[in-house]
């Protein structure tokens, strides 16, 4: 008998995520062990992360990004006028 469940792929490692190891952040599937801050690689939980443009950060590094740039779109000033921001799993449209 073969498993006929999910074919979702983890955003971080691109391997199949089975239901027992699935963590979904902003509708994006991750293995629990792959859900890490893109800056420090610290393990994240659904209650302690923020994301911008699909990139996840721990709260301290997300705040550091904002403080260093003065805004959230430092690298996209000429191309981006709006983006989605997720804090504690709540999605915001920011201009």
PyMOL CGO cylinders between C-alpha atoms (Angstrom):
from pymol import cmd
from pymol.cgo import CYLINDER

trace = [
    CYLINDER, 0.00, 0.00, 0.00, 1.42, 3.38, -0.95, 0.3, 1, 1, 1, 1, 1, 1,
    CYLINDER, 1.42, 3.38, -0.95, 0.90, 6.76, 0.68, 0.3, 1, 1, 1, 1, 1, 1,
    CYLINDER, 0.90, 6.76, 0.68, -1.43, 8.93, -1.39, 0.3, 1, 1, 1, 1, 1, 1,
    CYLINDER, -1.43, 8.93, -1.39, -1.35, 12.09, 0.74, 0.3, 1, 1, 1, 1, 1, 1,
    CYLINDER, -1.35, 12.09, 0.74, 0.05, 15.52, 0.09, 0.3, 1, 1, 1, 1, 1, 1,
    CYLINDER, 0.05, 15.52, 0.09, 2.47, 16.39, -2.65, 0.3, 1, 1, 1, 1, 1, 1,
    CYLINDER, 2.47, 16.39, -2.65, 3.31, 19.76, -1.08, 0.3, 1, 1, 1, 1, 1, 1,
    CYLINDER, 3.31, 19.76, -1.08, 6.96, 20.75, -1.23, 0.3, 1, 1, 1, 1, 1, 1,
    CYLINDER, 6.96, 20.75, -1.23, 8.78, 22.57, 1.56, 0.3, 1, 1, 1, 1, 1, 1,
    CYLINDER, 8.78, 22.57, 1.56, 9.74, 26.09, 0.48, 0.3, 1, 1, 1, 1, 1, 1,
    CYLINDER, 9.74, 26.09, 0.48, 13.13, 25.80, 2.19, 0.3, 1, 1, 1, 1, 1, 1,
    CYLINDER, 13.13, 25.80, 2.19, 14.36, 22.38, 1.02, 0.3, 1, 1, 1, 1, 1, 1,
    CYLINDER, 14.36, 22.38, 1.02, 11.89, 21.62, -1.80, 0.3, 1, 1, 1, 1, 1, 1,
    CYLINDER, 11.89, 21.62, -1.80, 11.29, 18.07, -0.51, 0.3, 1, 1, 1, 1, 1, 1,
    CYLINDER, 11.29, 18.07, -0.51, 7.84, 16.56, 0.07, 0.3, 1, 1, 1, 1, 1, 1,
    CYLINDER, 7.84, 16.56, 0.07, 6.20, 17.62, 3.33, 0.3, 1, 1, 1, 1, 1, 1,
    CYLINDER, 6.20, 17.62, 3.33, 4.08, 14.90, 4.94, 0.3, 1, 1, 1, 1, 1, 1,
    CYLINDER, 4.08, 14.90, 4.94, 1.19, 15.94, 7.20, 0.3, 1, 1, 1, 1, 1, 1,
    CYLINDER, 1.19, 15.94, 7.20, 2.92, 14.93, 10.45, 0.3, 1, 1, 1, 1, 1, 1,
    CYLINDER, 2.92, 14.93, 10.45, 5.83, 17.33, 9.74, 0.3, 1, 1, 1, 1, 1, 1,
    CYLINDER, 5.83, 17.33, 9.74, 3.87, 20.12, 8.00, 0.3, 1, 1, 1, 1, 1, 1,
    CYLINDER, 3.87, 20.12, 8.00, 4.04, 23.69, 9.23, 0.3, 1, 1, 1, 1, 1, 1,
    CYLINDER, 4.04, 23.69, 9.23, 2.13, 26.20, 7.09, 0.3, 1, 1, 1, 1, 1, 1,
    CYLINDER, 2.13, 26.20, 7.09, 3.14, 29.86, 7.41, 0.3, 1, 1, 1, 1, 1, 1,
    CYLINDER, 3.14, 29.86, 7.41, 1.10, 32.33, 5.35, 0.3, 1, 1, 1, 1, 1, 1,
    CYLINDER, 1.10, 32.33, 5.35, -0.14, 29.35, 3.36, 0.3, 1, 1, 1, 1, 1, 1,
    CYLINDER, -0.14, 29.35, 3.36, 3.41, 28.27, 2.47, 0.3, 1, 1, 1, 1, 1, 1,
    CYLINDER, 3.41, 28.27, 2.47, 4.40, 24.72, 3.48, 0.3, 1, 1, 1, 1, 1, 1,
    CYLINDER, 4.40, 24.72, 3.48, 7.59, 24.03, 5.47, 0.3, 1, 1, 1, 1, 1, 1,
    CYLINDER, 7.59, 24.03, 5.47, 8.98, 21.10, 7.40, 0.3, 1, 1, 1, 1, 1, 1,
    CYLINDER, 8.98, 21.10, 7.40, 8.99, 22.10, 11.07, 0.3, 1, 1, 1, 1, 1, 1,
    CYLINDER, 8.99, 22.10, 11.07, 12.78, 21.73, 11.07, 0.3, 1, 1, 1, 1, 1, 1,
    CYLINDER, 12.78, 21.73, 11.07, 13.18, 23.90, 7.92, 0.3, 1, 1, 1, 1, 1, 1,
    CYLINDER, 13.18, 23.90, 7.92, 11.20, 26.90, 9.22, 0.3, 1, 1, 1, 1, 1, 1,
    CYLINDER, 11.20, 26.90, 9.22, 14.19, 29.13, 10.05, 0.3, 1, 1, 1, 1, 1, 1,
    CYLINDER, 14.19, 29.13, 10.05, 15.12, 32.81, 10.03, 0.3, 1, 1, 1, 1, 1, 1,
    CYLINDER, 15.12, 32.81, 10.03, 16.73, 33.64, 6.70, 0.3, 1, 1, 1, 1, 1, 1,
    CYLINDER, 16.73, 33.64, 6.70, 19.36, 35.75, 8.49, 0.3, 1, 1, 1, 1, 1, 1,
    CYLINDER, 19.36, 35.75, 8.49, 20.46, 33.82, 11.59, 0.3, 1, 1, 1, 1, 1, 1,
    CYLINDER, 20.46, 33.82, 11.59, 19.03, 30.37, 10.69, 0.3, 1, 1, 1, 1, 1, 1,
    CYLINDER, 19.03, 30.37, 10.69, 17.36, 30.17, 14.11, 0.3, 1, 1, 1, 1, 1, 1,
    CYLINDER, 17.36, 30.17, 14.11, 14.35, 27.85, 14.28, 0.3, 1, 1, 1, 1, 1, 1,
    CYLINDER, 14.35, 27.85, 14.28, 11.05, 29.73, 14.09, 0.3, 1, 1, 1, 1, 1, 1,
    CYLINDER, 11.05, 29.73, 14.09, 7.57, 28.99, 15.40, 0.3, 1, 1, 1, 1, 1, 1,
    CYLINDER, 7.57, 28.99, 15.40, 4.28, 30.35, 14.11, 0.3, 1, 1, 1, 1, 1, 1,
    CYLINDER, 4.28, 30.35, 14.11, 4.10, 32.81, 17.00, 0.3, 1, 1, 1, 1, 1, 1,
    CYLINDER, 4.10, 32.81, 17.00, 7.59, 34.29, 16.68, 0.3, 1, 1, 1, 1, 1, 1,
    CYLINDER, 7.59, 34.29, 16.68, 8.23, 35.13, 13.04, 0.3, 1, 1, 1, 1, 1, 1,
    CYLINDER, 8.23, 35.13, 13.04, 7.64, 37.90, 10.55, 0.3, 1, 1, 1, 1, 1, 1,
    CYLINDER, 7.64, 37.90, 10.55, 7.89, 37.72, 6.80, 0.3, 1, 1, 1, 1, 1, 1,
    CYLINDER, 7.89, 37.72, 6.80, 8.34, 40.03, 3.85, 0.3, 1, 1, 1, 1, 1, 1,
    CYLINDER, 8.34, 40.03, 3.85, 7.92, 39.00, 0.22, 0.3, 1, 1, 1, 1, 1, 1,
    CYLINDER, 7.92, 39.00, 0.22, 7.94, 35.33, 1.21, 0.3, 1, 1, 1, 1, 1, 1,
    CYLINDER, 7.94, 35.33, 1.21, 11.19, 35.58, 3.22, 0.3, 1, 1, 1, 1, 1, 1,
    CYLINDER, 11.19, 35.58, 3.22, 10.84, 34.65, 6.89, 0.3, 1, 1, 1, 1, 1, 1,
    CYLINDER, 10.84, 34.65, 6.89, 12.75, 36.25, 9.76, 0.3, 1, 1, 1, 1, 1, 1,
    CYLINDER, 12.75, 36.25, 9.76, 12.85, 36.04, 13.52, 0.3, 1, 1, 1, 1, 1, 1,
    CYLINDER, 12.85, 36.04, 13.52, 11.35, 39.17, 15.05, 0.3, 1, 1, 1, 1, 1, 1,
    CYLINDER, 11.35, 39.17, 15.05, 14.71, 40.70, 16.12, 0.3, 1, 1, 1, 1, 1, 1,
    CYLINDER, 14.71, 40.70, 16.12, 16.18, 40.42, 12.61, 0.3, 1, 1, 1, 1, 1, 1,
    CYLINDER, 16.18, 40.42, 12.61, 12.99, 41.67, 10.97, 0.3, 1, 1, 1, 1, 1, 1,
    CYLINDER, 12.99, 41.67, 10.97, 13.08, 44.72, 13.25, 0.3, 1, 1, 1, 1, 1, 1,
    CYLINDER, 13.08, 44.72, 13.25, 16.80, 45.16, 12.50, 0.3, 1, 1, 1, 1, 1, 1,
    CYLINDER, 16.80, 45.16, 12.50, 16.06, 45.19, 8.77, 0.3, 1, 1, 1, 1, 1, 1,
    CYLINDER, 16.06, 45.19, 8.77, 13.51, 47.95, 9.34, 0.3, 1, 1, 1, 1, 1, 1,
    CYLINDER, 13.51, 47.95, 9.34, 15.81, 50.00, 11.59, 0.3, 1, 1, 1, 1, 1, 1,
    CYLINDER, 15.81, 50.00, 11.59, 18.77, 49.78, 9.19, 0.3, 1, 1, 1, 1, 1, 1,
    CYLINDER, 18.77, 49.78, 9.19, 16.79, 50.80, 6.13, 0.3, 1, 1, 1, 1, 1, 1,
    CYLINDER, 16.79, 50.80, 6.13, 14.19, 53.11, 7.65, 0.3, 1, 1, 1, 1, 1, 1,
    CYLINDER, 14.19, 53.11, 7.65, 11.57, 51.18, 5.68, 0.3, 1, 1, 1, 1, 1, 1,
    CYLINDER, 11.57, 51.18, 5.68, 10.79, 47.65, 4.59, 0.3, 1, 1, 1, 1, 1, 1,
    CYLINDER, 10.79, 47.65, 4.59, 11.56, 48.05, 0.89, 0.3, 1, 1, 1, 1, 1, 1,
    CYLINDER, 11.56, 48.05, 0.89, 15.22, 49.11, 1.06, 0.3, 1, 1, 1, 1, 1, 1,
    CYLINDER, 15.22, 49.11, 1.06, 16.30, 46.97, -1.89, 0.3, 1, 1, 1, 1, 1, 1,
    CYLINDER, 16.30, 46.97, -1.89, 13.21, 47.59, -4.00, 0.3, 1, 1, 1, 1, 1, 1,
    CYLINDER, 13.21, 47.59, -4.00, 12.72, 51.37, -3.79, 0.3, 1, 1, 1, 1, 1, 1,
    CYLINDER, 12.72, 51.37, -3.79, 12.46, 52.00, -7.52, 0.3, 1, 1, 1, 1, 1, 1,
    CYLINDER, 12.46, 52.00, -7.52, 10.38, 48.93, -8.35, 0.3, 1, 1, 1, 1, 1, 1,
    CYLINDER, 10.38, 48.93, -8.35, 7.99, 48.35, -5.46, 0.3, 1, 1, 1, 1, 1, 1,
    CYLINDER, 7.99, 48.35, -5.46, 5.20, 50.50, -4.17, 0.3, 1, 1, 1, 1, 1, 1,
    CYLINDER, 5.20, 50.50, -4.17, 3.13, 47.97, -2.21, 0.3, 1, 1, 1, 1, 1, 1,
    CYLINDER, 3.13, 47.97, -2.21, 3.94, 44.70, -0.50, 0.3, 1, 1, 1, 1, 1, 1,
    CYLINDER, 3.94, 44.70, -0.50, 2.44, 42.23, 1.92, 0.3, 1, 1, 1, 1, 1, 1,
    CYLINDER, 2.44, 42.23, 1.92, 3.80, 42.04, 5.45, 0.3, 1, 1, 1, 1, 1, 1,
    CYLINDER, 3.80, 42.04, 5.45, 3.04, 39.20, 7.83, 0.3, 1, 1, 1, 1, 1, 1,
    CYLINDER, 3.04, 39.20, 7.83, 3.35, 39.65, 11.58, 0.3, 1, 1, 1, 1, 1, 1,
    CYLINDER, 3.35, 39.65, 11.58, 2.16, 36.87, 13.89, 0.3, 1, 1, 1, 1, 1, 1,
    CYLINDER, 2.16, 36.87, 13.89, 0.39, 35.24, 10.95, 0.3, 1, 1, 1, 1, 1, 1,
    CYLINDER, 0.39, 35.24, 10.95, -1.65, 38.39, 10.17, 0.3, 1, 1, 1, 1, 1, 1,
    CYLINDER, -1.65, 38.39, 10.17, -1.19, 39.67, 6.62, 0.3, 1, 1, 1, 1, 1, 1,
    CYLINDER, -1.19, 39.67, 6.62, -0.95, 43.46, 6.03, 0.3, 1, 1, 1, 1, 1, 1,
    CYLINDER, -0.95, 43.46, 6.03, -0.76, 45.46, 2.80, 0.3, 1, 1, 1, 1, 1, 1,
    CYLINDER, -0.76, 45.46, 2.80, 1.93, 48.11, 3.23, 0.3, 1, 1, 1, 1, 1, 1,
    CYLINDER, 1.93, 48.11, 3.23, 2.64, 51.02, 0.91, 0.3, 1, 1, 1, 1, 1, 1,
]
cmd.load_cgo(trace, "trace")
